[in-house]
Amino acid sequence: MSNQQLQQRKAAATPRGVGVMCGFYAERAKNAELWDVEGNRYIDFAGGIGVLNTGHLHDKVQAAVAEQLNKFSHTCYQVVPYELYVEVAEQLNALTPGNYAKKTAFFSTGAEAVENAIKVARAATGRSGVIAFGGGFHGRTMMGMALTGKVAPYKIGFGPFPADIYHGLYPNALHGVSIADSLTSLERLFKYDIEPSRVAAIIFEPVQGEGGFVPAPAEWVKALRALCDQHGILLIADEVQAGFARTGKLFAMEHFGVAPDLMTLAKSLAGGFPLAALVGKAELMDAPAPGGLGGTYAGSPLALAAAKAVIGVIQEEKLLERANRLGEELKEKLHGLKQAVPQIAEVRGLGAMIAVEFNKPGSHEPDAEFTKKVQQKALESGLILLTCGTYANVVRFLFPLTIEDSVFQEALAKLDAALRA
């Protein structure tokens, strides 16, 4: 079956609302490489949107899932529990930031983890209000869309959304939003929209994902922590995309020296298998009554087996150090291209969570057209890149941290050529 034939079948059988970037169809993949049904090879710098920090089908992840599959695939943890759920929860309780007793609940998607974080926050505080930030992305469910700070394409035609959700400004120096501007926007919410005593939680991404790989300033995160402590508000860190070694630390919150009350995790947690987690202070996590949390597939034993293997691979293969090294190499390459590519407005990121933002030369005007062309040129040469950002003018890099050095260098050469072209 050719790519073109599959495209025709796709158009007839599936809705246009599921946007698809590539016009070719995957047949197999290994680590950072992917082959389509016609045998064409691609280097994958998208990683399933941040899911594959340990690469496609890491041997240890594959073996762990195969071993579990020989035992059982599903019982529903809420009916018949199993040790893997408890074991991986214990690992996450120990590994996540925060020197306090924790508990973990598992789900299937990042959006589910976010939904349940809000449920826990409301149950624990008896309050309903939630503050999120412009440019943030928290999922495509109704609550996820309400929290997400980007209308197109995520919210168009889907409202009304759940009530009592508010948005502050996320600090972004390149876009003229200072830390003071952001904190002032929260004070204005308290003045004009909702009193702090009615706010259950503030949710934020330590590094905005869809918003353009914008790292939160440490000073701002500490100010959020202090503001929450002042008013009895819970701080929720959405680490769905930033977690599991992507930023050069196991979790992005470790860069800031403060801990959240609740953390949402997913994507690279299980190396390509659907698993999400909500980790939080034990007394908060125990606020919902039995039956209030869960889901039929929540905490799939196959995905939990993969997650246990992923945690081991990150430690054994020193992926924190590797993320920092590869990220520095990529940033060096991009900085070196600034003279030849005047559209480069900023290169930024923590560890290997790197982005490059493009403006029209000599201006502050976002250049989404140039960004799209870079993505297309790279794809034509066999390099898969993702764009993002409020103005669609950012390329983000989500290569596996396990990528072979030779493949990484090949990808940088393709990137160089795409940018110059």
C-alpha positions in Angstrom: 0.0 0.0 0.0 1.5 3.4 -1.0 1.4 6.6 0.9 -1.0 8.1 -1.6 -3.4 5.2 -1.4 -3.4 5.5 2.4 -4.0 9.2 2.1 -7.1 8.6 0.0 -8.4 6.0 2.5 -7.7 8.3 5.4 -9.7 11.2 3.8 -12.6 8.9 3.3 -12.6 7.2 6.7 -11.4 9.8 9.3 -12.5 13.3 10.2 -10.5 16.4 9.2 -10.6 17.6 12.9 -7.8 15.2 13.6 -5.0 17.3 12.1 -2.1 15.3 10.6 1.2 16.8 9.7 2.9 14.2 7.5 1.5 12.8 4.3 3.4 9.5 4.7 2.6 6.5 6.9 4.9 4.9 9.4 5.7 1.2 9.0 8.5 0.7 11.6 10.7 2.8 13.8 13.7 2.3 16.1 15.3 4.9 18.5 15.4 8.2 16.5 14.7 6.7 13.0 11.4 6.0 11.3 10.6 4.3 7.9 7.4 4.8 6.0 5.4 2.2 4.0 7.4 2.9 0.9 10.8 2.4 2.7 11.7 6.1 3.0 13.8 6.9 6.1 13.2 9.9 8.5 15.0 11.2 11.5 12.4 11.8 14.2 12.8 15.1 16.0 9.1 15.1 17.0 9.2 12.1 19.3 5.4 11.6 19.1 5.2 15.1 20.6 7.6 14.5 23.4 6.6 10.9 24.2 9.9 9.2 23.1 12.7 10.6 25.3 13.9 7.0 25.4 13.4 6.5 21.7 11.2 4.3 19.6 11.0 0.7 21.0 13.9 0.9 23.4 15.0 -2.7 23.9 14.4 -2.6 27.7 11.0 -1.0 27.3 10.0 -3.5 24.6 11.1 -6.5 26.7 9.3 -5.2 29.8 6.0 -4.9 28.0 6.4 -8.3 26.3 7.1 -9.9 29.7 4.0 -8.3 31.2 1.9 -9.2 28.2 2.7 -12.9 28.9 1.1 -12.4 32.3 -2.0 -10.3 31.7 -3.0 -7.2 29.8 -5.8 -5.8 31.9 -7.9 -6.4 35.0 -8.9 -2.8 35.7 -6.9 -1.7 38.7 -10.1 -0.6 40.5 -11.4 -4.2 40.3 -8.4 -6.4 40.7 -5.2 -4.4 41.6 -1.6 -5.4 40.8 1.8 -4.7 42.2 3.2 -2.8 39.3 0.7 0.1 40.0 1.9 0.3 43.6 5.6 -0.1 42.6 5.7 2.7 40.0 3.7 4.9 42.3 6.3 4.4 45.0 9.0 5.3 42.5 7.3 8.5 41.4 6.6 9.5 45.0 10.3 9.2 45.8 11.6 10.8 42.5 9.4 13.9 42.2 10.4 17.1 43.9 9.0 18.0 47.3 10.2 16.8 50.7 6.8 15.6 51.9 4.7 12.4 51.9 3.2 11.9 48.4 0.7 9.6 46.7 0.3 8.9 43.0 -2.8 8.0 40.9 -2.4 6.8 37.3 -4.5 7.7 34.2 -4.2 7.2 30.5 -3.5 10.7 29.0 -2.1 14.0 30.1 -5.5 15.6 29.8 -6.9 13.1 32.2 -4.1 13.9 34.7 -4.9 17.6 34.4 -8.6 17.0 34.9 -8.0 14.9 38.0 -5.5 17.5 39.3 -8.4 20.1 39.2 -10.8 17.6 40.9 -8.3 16.9 43.7 -7.6 20.6 44.1 -11.3 21.4 44.4 -12.0 18.5 46.7 -9.1 19.4 49.0 -9.7 23.1 49.2 -13.5 23.3 48.9 -12.9 26.1 46.4 -13.8 26.2 42.7 -11.6 28.8 40.9 -8.6 27.9 38.9 -6.0 30.2 37.3 -4.0 29.2 34.2 -1.9 31.2 31.8 -2.0 32.5 28.3 -0.1 30.3 25.9 -0.5 27.3 28.1 -1.7 23.9 26.8 -3.4 21.4 29.1 -5.4 19.1 26.8 -8.4 18.8 24.5 -11.0 17.7 27.0 -13.6 20.4 28.1 -11.6 21.3 31.2 -8.3 21.0 29.3 -9.6 23.4 26.7 -10.8 25.8 29.4 -7.4 25.8 31.0 -5.5 26.1 27.7 -4.5 29.6 26.8 -4.8 29.4 23.0 -8.0 29.7 21.0 -6.9 28.5 17.5 -7.1 25.6 16.8 -8.0 24.2 20.2 -11.2 26.1 21.3 -12.9 27.1 18.0 -16.5 26.0 18.0 -16.4 24.0 21.2 -17.6 26.4 23.9 -19.0 27.1 26.4 -16.3 25.8 28.7 -16.4 25.0 32.4 -16.8 28.0 34.6 -14.5 29.6 37.1 -11.4 29.4 34.9 -9.2 32.5 34.6 -6.0 33.3 32.7 -3.0 35.4 33.7 0.0 36.5 31.6 2.9 34.1 31.3 6.2 35.9 31.5 7.9 36.1 28.1 10.6 38.7 27.7 10.8 38.4 23.9 7.1 39.2 23.7 7.3 42.0 26.1 5.8 40.3 29.2 7.9 40.8 32.3 7.7 38.9 35.6 6.2 42.0 37.1 3.6 42.1 34.3 2.6 38.5 34.9 2.3 39.0 38.7 0.3 42.2 38.2 -2.1 40.3 35.9 -2.8 37.9 38.8 -3.4 40.8 41.2 -5.8 42.2 38.6 -7.7 38.9 38.5 -8.0 39.1 42.3 -9.2 42.7 42.0 -11.6 42.3 39.1 -12.7 38.7 38.7 -12.3 36.4 41.7 -11.2 36.8 45.3 -8.1 34.7 46.3 -10.1 32.9 49.0 -12.2 31.3 46.2 -9.2 30.1 44.1 -8.4 26.4 44.5 -5.3 26.2 42.3 -2.9 27.9 40.0 -1.8 25.6 37.2 1.2 26.3 35.0 3.8 24.6 32.8 7.4 25.0 34.1 8.3 25.1 30.4 5.4 26.0 28.2 5.1 23.3 25.5 2.6 24.3 22.8 3.3 27.9 23.8 6.8 27.8 22.4 9.1 26.0 24.8 9.3 29.1 27.0 11.0 28.3 30.3 9.5 29.9 33.4 11.8 32.3 35.1 12.9 30.9 38.5 12.0 34.2 40.2 8.5 34.0 38.9 8.0 30.4 40.0 9.1 31.3 43.5 6.7 34.2 43.5 3.9 31.9 42.4 4.8 29.6 45.3 4.7 32.5 47.8 1.4 33.8 46.4 -0.2 30.4 46.7 1.1 30.0 50.3 -0.2 33.4 51.2 -3.7 32.7 50.0 -4.0 28.9 50.6 -4.0 28.2 46.9 -2.6 24.9 45.5 0.2 25.1 43.0 -0.1 22.6 40.1 2.9 22.0 37.9 2.0 20.5 34.5 5.1 18.5 33.5 3.3 16.4 30.9 5.9 17.5 28.2 8.8 18.8 30.3 9.2 15.7 32.5 11.4 12.6 32.4 14.9 14.1 31.6 13.8 16.4 28.8 15.1 19.6 30.5 18.3 18.0 31.8 16.8 17.2 35.2 14.3 14.4 35.8 11.6 17.1 36.3 11.6 20.7 35.2 10.5 21.9 38.6 13.9 20.9 39.9 15.4 24.0 38.2 13.5 26.4 40.4 14.2 25.3 44.0 10.5 25.1 45.0 8.1 22.2 44.9 4.5 22.2 43.7 1.6 20.7 45.6 0.4 18.6 42.7 2.2 17.5 39.5 0.8 16.1 36.2 3.0 13.7 34.3 2.5 11.7 31.0 4.1 11.6 27.5 7.7 10.2 28.1 6.7 8.5 31.3 6.0 5.2 29.5 8.1 5.4 26.4 5.3 5.3 23.8 2.6 3.5 25.9 -0.4 5.5 27.1 0.1 6.4 30.8 -0.3 9.5 32.8 0.1 10.2 36.5 -1.0 12.7 39.1 1.5 13.0 42.0 0.8 15.2 45.0 0.9 15.7 48.7 -0.6 12.7 50.4 -3.3 14.6 52.3 -4.4 16.4 49.1 -4.5 13.2 47.1 -6.7 11.6 49.7 -9.3 14.3 49.6 -11.6 12.7 46.9 -13.8 9.9 48.2 -13.2 6.3 47.0 -14.5 6.0 43.4 -13.9 9.7 42.7 -10.7 9.0 40.8 -9.8 6.3 38.3 -10.8 5.1 34.8 -11.3 1.8 33.1 -7.8 1.8 31.5 -6.2 4.1 34.1 -2.8 2.5 35.1 -2.6 -0.1 32.3 -0.3 -2.9 33.4 1.5 -2.8 30.0 2.1 0.9 30.2 3.3 0.6 33.9 5.8 -2.1 32.9 7.1 0.3 30.2 7.3 3.2 32.8 9.3 1.1 35.2 11.7 0.3 32.4 11.9 4.0 31.3 12.8 5.1 34.8 15.6 2.5 34.8 16.9 3.5 31.3 17.0 7.2 32.3 19.2 6.3 35.3 21.4 3.6 33.7 22.1 5.5 30.4 22.7 8.8 32.2 20.1 10.6 30.1 20.1 13.7 32.3 23.7 14.4 31.3 23.0 13.4 27.7 20.1 15.8 27.5 22.3 18.7 28.6 25.1 17.8 26.2 22.9 17.3 23.2 20.9 20.5 24.0 24.1 22.5 24.2 25.3 21.1 20.8 21.9 22.1 19.3 22.0 25.6 20.8 25.5 26.1 19.6 24.5 25.1 16.0 21.5 27.5 16.1 23.5 30.4 17.5 26.1 29.9 14.9 23.4 30.3 12.2 22.2 33.7 13.3 24.2 35.7 10.9 23.2 33.5 7.9 19.6 33.3 9.0 18.5 36.7 10.2 15.0 35.4 11.0 16.3 33.8 14.2 15.0 36.0 17.0 15.8 33.7 19.9 17.3 30.3 20.8 16.1 29.1 24.2 15.5 26.1 26.4 16.5 24.0 29.3 18.5 20.8 28.7 17.3 19.2 25.5 13.9 21.1 25.5 15.2 23.6 22.9 13.3 25.9 20.6 14.2 28.5 18.0 11.8 31.4 17.4 11.6 33.3 14.0 10.7 36.9 13.4 10.8 38.9 10.2 14.4 40.2 9.9 15.0 43.5 11.8 11.5 43.4 13.4 9.5 42.0 16.3 6.9 40.6 13.9 6.5 36.8 14.1 7.4 35.0 10.9 5.1 32.0 10.7 5.5 31.6 7.0 9.3 31.2 7.3 8.8 28.7 10.2 6.5 26.6 8.0 9.0 26.6 5.2 11.8 25.5 7.5 9.6 22.6 8.7 8.8 21.6 5.1 12.4 21.8 3.8 13.5 19.7 6.7 10.8 17.1 6.1 11.7 16.9 2.4 15.3 16.0 3.5 14.1 13.4 5.9 14.0 15.3 9.2 10.7 15.5 11.1 10.3 18.8 13.1 7.4 20.3 15.0 6.3 23.9 15.1 4.6 25.6 18.1 4.2 29.0 19.7 1.3 31.5 20.1 2.1 32.9 16.7 3.2 29.5 15.1 6.7 30.9 14.6 8.7 28.5 16.7 10.4 25.2 15.9 10.7 22.9 18.9 13.1 19.9 19.1 12.0 16.7 20.7 14.6 14.1 19.6 15.1 11.0 21.7 17.7 11.5 24.3 19.0 8.1 23.3 19.7 9.2 19.7 23.0 7.9 18.3 25.7 10.6 18.0 26.0 9.9 14.2 22.3 10.3 13.6 22.2 13.5 15.7 25.0 15.0 13.6 23.2 14.0 10.4 20.0 15.7 11.7 21.9 18.9 12.5 23.3 19.0 9.0 19.7 18.6 7.6 18.6 21.4 10.0 21.4 23.6 8.8 20.5 23.1 5.2 16.7 23.7 5.8 17.4 26.9 7.7 19.8 28.2 5.0 17.4 27.2 2.2 
